[in-house]
Amino acid sequence: MSDAPHIAQKGPFPVEVKAGKTYFWCACGKSKRQPFCDGSHKGSGFEPVKYTAEADKKVFFCGCKHSAKKPLCDGTHSKL
């Protein structure tokens, strides 16, 4: 088992979220439904990160899976 997540893409996933809706961000990087979890993490030690939108807006979910502000992008991908 690797301690590092798979890099799904070196850039964020822009997503229009809806206020009050809950999203489960893929932390392992292996989901086929990026940036969201599809259960691919099972047995890996990774768990999806729950995100509940506070407002209707565009947010940028981390694509490299290395952000310090998971599940949102903090620009870490530019250093990988």
Phi, psi and omega in degrees: 000134178268142177278344182264137177287157175288136178278110181289318174197152180269069179170163182282163173256109177284130182222133173278114181258158180249136181307131177084348180278142179258136180236148178242106183282135178288121179264338184276336179087003184257357180298143175275355181247040183311140006270012186260157183288139173236012179093001182297344182285345186310128180082003184262344186092352177267152176228147177294156179254125180282134178226124177248122183290134179273337182206163172287116181191174174267129174237163182243102179283139180299132177259335182275345178070016181244006182299144174279349182248037182311134012266004184267154180291138174236009178091001181304328182304333181287349180255359182273000000 
